[in-house]
Amino acid sequence: MPYANSNGVRLYYEEAGKGTPIVFVHEFSGDLRSWEAQIQHFSRRYRCIAFNARGYAPSDVPTSPSKYGQRIAVDDIAAVMRETGVRKAHIMGCSMGSLATLHFGLTYPRMAITLTAIGAIGGTNNAAARAQALRENEAQARRFETEGAAGVLKRLKLAPNRVQLARKNTRGFDDFCKRFLEHSAPAKAAMLRGLQGRRPSLYRFERQFRALKVPTHIVCGDEDDGALDAAVFIKRVCSAARLTVAPASGHVVNMEEPELLNRLTDEFYALVESGRWRPRTR
């Protein structure tokens, strides 16, 4: 199996197709299989590269929080690109992966043709809200330790930003649940403490987003409250960003509305690759 090495951690990846590269970065509750509808579509014309983040087998599964972090997640994308010989690519991420995608664009802008961020939850700069979010994050980590993935999944199935997938695509939701149960509960707890609990709010990066020149597509569902505010914020401050709000959709638009996402992404890529993409003028 192919692996990229990122500071001693092996990252499993898969490839399909030929052409301009697209690198797919998955969400916390998924893995590279979450992108199947996109890989089948885009591999007809693009070189699609999807990898399992650290903590998701068959990638290495560290159980120490010190092995996870936002900059680590960004550098893992770069490691996969180096291993596959890719100097520049379209980067597409969902949720946890969308935040890594956005930070990748801020950190390595010359390596990104475009950024597509789906369901990016922004966090908060409010001290009280931040403290509450950290308490909830730690409670979730403890649930993974005491109840395992199965116990956490029972709650996840009822989450307001997840039920749309179950309503729209029962088979797809069943597959999502099966994949979730394959994940390592200790690694999830470590991720929550090392990455999610320490990740800075997107709102702290207003200056950097104002300076960002990489063409950026922000996508969120209209029923994904945690991502809506962040999506509007980035659209307002980043002249290189376009915003799509998917109707009657939750957190994983790539699985809920794959045809919509694929069509909009085709149009976005065509504008950029033909030189017709123009940032918003102020």
HELIX and SHEET records of a PDB file:
HELIX    1   1 LEU A   32  TRP A   35  5                                   4    
HELIX    2   2 GLU A   36  PHE A   42  1                                   7    
HELIX    3   3 PRO A   65  LYS A   67  5                                   3    
HELIX    4   4 GLN A   70  GLU A   83  1                                  14    
HELIX    5   5 MET A   96  THR A  107  1                                  12    
HELIX    6   6 PRO A  109  MET A  111  5                                   3    
HELIX    7   7 ALA A  127  LEU A  156  1                                  30    
HELIX    8   8 VAL A  163  LYS A  168  1                                   6    
HELIX    9   9 THR A  170  LEU A  181  1                                  12    
HELIX   10  10 ALA A  185  MET A  191  1                                   7    
HELIX   11  11 LEU A  192  GLN A  196  3                                   5    
HELIX   12  12 LEU A  202  PHE A  205  5                                   4    
HELIX   13  13 GLU A  206  ALA A  211  1                                   6    
HELIX   14  14 ASP A  225  VAL A  237  1                                  13    
HELIX   15  15 VAL A  253  GLU A  256  1                                   4    
HELIX   16  16 PRO A  258  GLU A  273  1                                  16    
SHEET    1   A 8 TYR A   3  SER A   6  0                                        
SHEET    2   A 8 VAL A   9  ALA A  16 -1                                        
SHEET    3   A 8 ARG A  47  PHE A  51 -1                                        
SHEET    4   A 8 PRO A  21  VAL A  25  1                                        
SHEET    5   A 8 ALA A  89  CYS A  94  1                                        
SHEET    6   A 8 ALA A 112  ILE A 118  1                                        
SHEET    7   A 8 THR A 216  GLY A 221  1                                        
SHEET    8   A 8 ALA A 241  ALA A 246  1                                        
END                                                                             
